[in-house]
Amino acid sequence: MAKRRSNKSRLVQRPARSASRAPSAAIRNLLLLSLPPEEQERIFALLEVTSLPVRELLHKPGELIEYVYFPGGGFCSIVTVLEDGDMVEVATVGREGMVGVTAEAGWLPLSSAAMVQASCEVCYRMTTDAFRREMARRGAFHAVVTRYTQALMGVIMQATACNAAHSIEQRLARWLLMARDRMDVDEFPLTQEFVAMMLGASRSTVTVVAGMLQKAGLITYRRGRLAIIDVRRLEEMSCECYRTSTNLLRSVTSVSTERLLA
């Protein structure tokens, strides 16, 4: 299992600016976009806009959450950190969701970490105090976040089963597809060391599997950049966990707010 390099991950508060009321077409996070216009206006008054560089730690184990984040691009990994510093990913979060759903409880320190894996130029953040107040209103924001939380728990449980039951080839295919969905591009920076860390596998194993995918014409990989060449065949190689997780997350914003509040 690959070791975490602590000097590459850091907890840094980036300069932020207030989020002004933006037209719906300009809102980059799908959870925020799914809110009714009047709810968007109130929520945006509570948000700051910041950027998230790669490897930045948003939350650390043993600490309380200060901000929750709504990425407008890129993606973050929710990881379990072991005593020896190893990290294993349990979920990815991109513009379809938020980082820090457990902040509503507030009284327990984190047992996991949240780390930026693909940089995000526009990310919306909210203080935990404001987040709890909005959740306590039990309005449209509460309904959407609660539905997302339920979906995320389903994704985490699916990932647990996947890690136990499926091959490294299937797991790597699933991970690459989920990364592609969140970044909405077919080519992105990626190191084998990072993938090994996220999958809880050795780097040598990932090297062999990535080589097999490249030889089969599904991906190309050189100098730290990976390109997905054949999405359909990569989906065929992946296990059902990719489809199950994707459908869970898509269901969050496919239901109208009126139905959620009913």
Number of C-alpha atoms within 10 A of each C-alpha: 17 21 15 18 9 9 7 10 15 16 12 11 12 12 9 14 12 14 17 13 16 11 11 14 7 9 17 18 20 19 20 26 17 21 20 15 14 8 14 20 15 12 19 19 13 17 24 19 22 22 19 26 17 18 20 21 21 25 23 19 15 12 13 17 23 15 18 24 23 25 31 27 23 25 28 30 23 24 22 19 17 12 7 8 13 17 23 23 22 20 23 24 25 25 22 23 27 27 23 22 18 16 21 17 10 14 10 12 15 18 15 19 20 24 26 24 23 23 19 21 14 19 24 26 26 20 16 22 16 15 22 16 12 18 18 12 10 12 14 21 23 19 20 23 18 17 17 23 19 13 21 22 14 16 23 17 14 18 21 14 12 19 15 8 11 15 13 18 19 21 21 23 25 25 19 22 20 21 22 19 17 19 19 12 11 17 16 16 13 18 14 20 18 16 21 22 21 23 21 18 16 16 19 14 15 21 14 12 17 21 15 14 19 17 11 12 14 19 21 17 19 10 8 10 13 20 19 20 15 13 16 10 13 22 17 12 17 23 20 15 19 22 14 13 21 15 13 17 20 14 12 25 19 9 13 14 17 10 8 15 13 6
